[in-house]
Amino acid sequence: MRTDETRAVINAGREVVRREAAALTALATRIDDSFAHAVRRVESCRGRVVTSGIGKSGLVAARQASLLSTIGIPAFHVHAGDALHGDAGAITSDDVLMAVSYSGETTEVCNLAGIVQARGVPVIAITGAPLSELAAKADIVLELPACTEADSLGLVPSCSSASATGIADALAIVLMSRRGMKSREFGVNHPNGKLGRTARGV
């Protein structure tokens, strides 16, 4: 029999998931012309998609670079802080920068966007603040819905991270579909593990 404490823990966990699910439901209504422009911008990129962020947004950005690489789109992640200490030199005018910052005011991310913009690099911003500094420096803004984080303090990136991950996944999967990628092609980029074996039919 469940104790009151066990029931409280279960209910608390379920509430976190419900709040994150609500954030993703709200996100679906934000996918609009800007999303289509972002898809076409990536498709027309002659170089690589460079993703960047700080903190939890940086982890979302790093995952996005990994996912794009898996579906055959050349991509790499650069930490926004490291970029300001020399790594920005890896970004060329043939690339596209995808910058992730929910607040849109993360200093390092905004500064990096300004640096590459001066080189003629298109900037795609993923942010919950369409009037932010990052949004002002972006060619395309993928706006995340306003949300309250799932923790009791409203501070831990949870609903916002779920939204940023959701829009990044949507972008990658739509690109994958438009490229007509087959399972064996996927398996070439992801040969190991059960997923790789399944993709290659072995």
N, C-alpha and C positions, 0 to 999 in steps of 0.2 A: 504494500500500500504506500502511495506517495505521501510524504510529509508535507506540511504547509511550506516548509522551506524549499523542498524540491519543486513543488508547483510554482512557487514564486520565481525560482531560477528559470524554469521552462518558459513561463509566461514572459519573463524579461527577454529571454533569447528570441522568442517569437516576435516580440514587439520590435526588436531591432530589425529583423528581417522584413517585417511589414513596412517599416519606415523606409528601408532601402528600396523595397519593391515599389512603394508609392513614388519615390524619386525617379525610378526608371519609367514608370507610367507617365509621369509628367514630362520626362525627357522626350518621349515619343512624339509629343505634340510640338516640340521645338525643332524637329528635323524638317528643314524647309529648303528654300532655294540656296541658302548658304552651304548646306550640306552637299547639294548637287554640285555647286561650284568647287567645293573642296575635293570631291571625287575627281572632277575633270582636271583640277590643278595637279593632283598627284599623278594622274594618267599622262599628263603632258610633261612631267618632270624629266629632264634629260640626265640628271644626276641621281642623287639619293635623297630620300626623305630623312631629315635629321630631326629627332625628337629631343625635347629638353624640358626640364622642370626642376623643382627643388622639393625635398621632403616627400610626402606621400604622392604629390602630383608628379614628382620626378620618377617615382616607381611606376606610376601609370604610364608615363612617357616611355620609360625603358621597356615595359611590356609591349607597348605599341610598336616600337622598332623591331622587337623580336618577332611579333606577329606578322608584320609586313614582310620581313625577310623570309619567313616561312612560306608565304604565298608568292614569293618570287619577286617582290619589289625591294630593290636595294635600299637598305635603311640602317641607320645606326643611332645610338643614343649618346648625347653629350650632357654631362652634368652642367647646369647653368653656371655654377660657381667655378668649375674648372675651365669653362669656356672663357671666362673673363681673365683667366690666368694663362692664356695661350692656346687653349683647345679650339677657340673660335676660328683659328687658322685652318682647320680641317673643313670648314664650310665654304663651298664655292658658289659662284653665281649660277651654276647649273642646278643647285640643290633647292629643296623646299624645307623651310623650318616649320615644325609643328610644336608650338609652345603651349604647355599646360600650366595653368595657374587659376585656381577657383576664384581667388580674390582679384586677379588681374593686376595686382600691385606688387607682386614679388620683385624686389629690386633687381636681382641677378637676371631673372627671366626677361624683364622689361629692357634691361640694358643690352642683353644679348639680341633681342629682337631689333633694337635700334641699330646695333652694329651690323647685322646681316642685311637689314633693310637698306642701309647705305650702300651695300654691295649689289643691290638689285635682287636679293634673294626674297622670293615670296614668303610671307609669314601667315600661317594658319594658327589662330589662337583658339584654344579650348578653355573657356572661362565662364564663370557665373556672373560676370560683371561687364555688360556690354558698353558701359561708359568709362571703363578703366583705362589706365595708361597702356596696358598690353593691347587691349582692343583697338585703341587709337593708332597703335603701331602695326596693326595686322591688316593684311589684304582681305582676309576672310575670317569671320568670327563665328565659331560654333558655340552658341550660347547654351549654357547649362541652366536648368531651372533653379530658382531660389529654393533653398531647403534648409531645414533645421537638422543638425547632426543628431544621430541616434542616441548619444550618451546623455546622461542627466545634466551635464554642464553645457551641452551644445557646442563642444569644442573639438572632439575627436573626428578627424576626417573619416566619414563612413558613408553617409548619403551622398555627399559631394564626390567622394572617390568612386562610388558605385556609378554615379552619373557620368563622370569623366571616362571611366572604363567602358561604360555602355556606348557612348558616342564613338570612342576609338574602335570598339569591336564592330559597330555598325559600319563604320568607314571601311575597315579592312575586309569585312565579309562581302560588302557590296562590290568592292574592287575585285575581290576574288571571283565573284560571280560574273562580272563584266569581262574578266579576262578569260572566262571559260575554262578555268583550271580543272584538270582531271585528277582523279585520286592518285594515279601513278606519278604525275608531276609533283603533287604534294609530297609523295613518298621520297622523291629524289632529294628534296630539301629537308625532309624529316625522316631519314631512313631507319633510325634506331627506335627501340622501345615498341610496345604493343601498338601504339598509334601508327608508327612508321611501317610495321609489318602489315597491319591492316590495310593501310593506304596502298602498299605495293602488292597486296594480294598473296602474301606468303605466311 
